[in-house]
Amino acid sequence: MIKIIEYTKEPLSLIGKIASTCWNSLPSKDIAIKCLTANHGRVLEYPDVTLEISGYSARIMREFYTHSIGISKLQASTRYIDYGEFDFFIPHSIASNSETEKIYKNVMQEISKAYKDLQSLKIPKEDISNILPLGMTTTVVSKLNLRAILHMFEERTCTRAYHEYRELMRELREVLCSLDEDWRCIITHYAKIKCEKVGFCIEEKSCGKFNKKI
């Protein structure tokens, strides 16, 4: 689940105003569109959004953290929060089979039991947290500028990105498009996979959507 905390209203107007300074011209949304089309990334660093992400696995949040430029992050503490009971992500390949789902859930229940057992023996939560699984869901508060957002869409909507991350990006697209007309315009027209932007695939293992660059 993605919850918006704060965001730049009418980002196209802001980009147009900032970019107009470079040319000593009147601010306009047309200037902003030209900057987006030409990928003049510096001016895209001014609009931003602060959001809370919850219900996604710690594993995916680790990948989220690999995007570092233009992004600030805070995460729910495993040092202070009691995780004797925790929610967890179940991959589709496991949830689709009753036997594998049972095995997976049993492991999570055993971890939960071990956590509580260690707690009863007065072990500090900050030490017990080492047994928590990557599949455990977590909560992150993050501030991202528009340049970072568009780069994330280039990388993480690729079919080779992990399916849970692609689900996060699908939700992020919906949430951003709901903010105002400017955000909807930007995300609809410019939040694209890198292959769609350049017309060819640069991945070593291509999905075949576009031919690889020769």
SVG drawing of the C-alpha trace seen along z (x, -y; Angstrom):
<svg xmlns="http://www.w3.org/2000/svg" viewBox="-7 -37 33 67">
<polyline fill="none" stroke="black" stroke-width="0.4" points="0.0,0.0 1.3,-3.4 0.1,-6.5 1.0,-10.0 2.2,-12.3 3.2,-15.4 3.7,-16.3 4.6,-19.1 1.3,-20.4 1.3,-21.2 4.9,-20.1 4.8,-21.2 4.2,-24.8 7.2,-24.5 9.4,-23.0 8.4,-25.7 9.1,-28.4 12.6,-27.1 13.6,-26.3 12.6,-29.7 15.3,-31.3 17.9,-29.6 16.6,-31.3 15.2,-34.5 11.8,-33.7 8.3,-33.7 7.4,-30.6 5.1,-28.1 4.1,-24.5 5.3,-24.3 8.9,-24.8 8.4,-22.0 7.2,-19.6 10.2,-20.5 12.5,-19.7 10.8,-16.4 11.0,-15.4 14.7,-16.4 15.4,-14.7 16.8,-17.8 17.1,-16.0 18.3,-18.9 15.0,-20.7 13.2,-17.4 14.9,-17.4 12.6,-20.1 9.2,-18.5 9.0,-15.7 6.7,-13.4 6.9,-12.0 5.1,-8.7 4.7,-5.8 5.1,-2.3 3.8,0.7 2.9,4.3 5.9,5.0 8.8,7.4 12.0,6.3 13.7,7.9 12.1,5.5 12.8,2.6 16.5,3.6 16.3,3.3 14.4,0.0 17.4,-1.3 19.7,-0.7 18.1,-3.8 20.0,-6.4 20.3,-9.6 17.3,-11.9 15.7,-9.6 15.5,-9.9 14.4,-6.9 13.3,-5.8 12.2,-2.3 10.3,-0.7 12.9,0.3 13.7,3.9 15.5,2.7 12.6,1.2 9.4,2.7 8.2,6.1 8.0,8.6 6.7,11.6 3.9,11.5 4.7,10.3 3.1,10.3 4.9,11.7 4.9,11.7 4.1,15.0 5.3,15.2 2.8,16.3 4.8,19.4 4.5,20.6 0.9,19.4 -0.4,21.2 0.4,24.6 -1.1,25.7 1.9,27.9 4.5,25.3 2.4,22.6 2.1,24.8 5.9,25.3 6.4,21.6 3.9,20.6 5.3,23.2 8.8,21.7 7.4,18.2 5.4,19.6 8.6,21.3 10.5,18.0 7.7,16.2 7.7,18.8 11.5,18.6 11.3,14.8 8.8,15.1 10.9,17.9 14.0,15.7 12.0,12.8 10.8,14.8 14.5,15.5 15.1,11.8 17.1,11.5 16.9,7.9 14.7,7.3 17.7,5.7 19.5,9.1 16.4,11.3 15.7,9.3 18.6,11.2 16.3,14.2 13.6,12.1 13.1,13.2 13.5,11.1 9.9,12.0 8.6,10.1 6.7,7.0 7.9,3.6 7.0,-0.1 9.2,-2.7 8.8,-6.5 10.5,-7.9 10.9,-11.2 11.6,-11.0 12.2,-13.8 10.7,-13.5 14.0,-12.7 14.5,-9.7 10.9,-8.6 11.3,-8.5 14.6,-6.6 12.9,-4.0 10.2,-3.5 12.9,-3.0 14.5,-0.2 11.8,1.4 9.0,1.8 11.1,4.0 9.8,7.5 13.1,8.7 12.5,6.8 11.2,9.0 7.4,9.3 6.9,7.8 8.8,4.7 6.8,4.4 3.6,4.6 5.0,1.8 5.6,-0.3 2.1,0.4 0.7,-0.9 3.0,-3.9 1.8,-4.8 -1.8,-4.7 -1.1,-6.8 0.9,-9.5 -1.6,-9.7 -4.3,-10.5 -2.5,-13.5 -3.4,-16.2 -3.5,-16.7 0.2,-17.6 1.3,-14.5 -1.0,-12.4 0.4,-14.0 4.0,-13.4 3.5,-9.8 1.4,-8.8 3.8,-10.1 7.2,-9.9 7.2,-7.1 8.3,-4.4 10.6,-1.4 14.1,-2.4 13.6,-0.2 10.4,-2.1 12.3,-5.4 15.4,-4.4 13.7,-1.8 16.0,1.1 17.0,3.4 20.3,3.0 19.8,6.0 22.0,9.0 19.0,11.3 16.3,9.6 12.6,10.5 12.3,9.9 10.0,6.9 12.6,4.9 15.6,6.0 18.9,5.8 21.3,3.0 23.9,4.4"/>
</svg>
